[in-house]
Amino acid sequence: MRKFIFIGFIGLGALIGLLAAANSDWNTRLAMMGVGALFGWPIGGALASIGKKEWQRLERDENSLPGIGTTPKDLAANYWRDKGHPPFMKPSEVEPDQHMFDPDRLG
């Protein structure tokens, strides 16, 4: 059925090109039919869904490394510990000054 729609739109484009140049000589008619077929080709392909790639759903648990802290499951498990920030992106809790990296102020 998709191939029929595709070929039908190519033929429809060629027919419109023929009708547009009905009172001209055959060279012009053939050229207009070719232009009409060129316009009908992508329209027919889009409406028939030819060339459409099927996307495969990937499971997050299979393709990510567990325990590194970036999987959605790890982020949900450590949400309260990290206070909603991703790992290694947590802002410091002290004011930025010359002593912000002292061992007693690291949190």
C-alpha positions, 0 to 999 in steps of 0.5 A: 500500500505504501508503494502504491501511495508513493508511485501515485504521488509521482504520477500525480506530480507528472500529471500536474506538470502535463496539465500545466504545459498542455498548450506547449510542445512535447519537449516542454511537456516532458520537462514539466512532467519531470519537474512535477514528478520531482515534486511528487517524489518527496511528497509521496515518500513523506506521506507513505512513510518511506525511509522512516527509521524505526527508533528502538527503545533502549532500556536505561538499566542495560546501557548505563553503568550502575553505581557511578551516580549518573543513572536515574536510579542512582540519582533517585537513591541519593537525592536526599544525600546530594540535596538534589544536585548531580554528583560532583556538582554540589556547591560548597556550603561556605562562603567563597573566601580564602579558607573555603577549602580548609579541611574543617569546612569541607562538607 
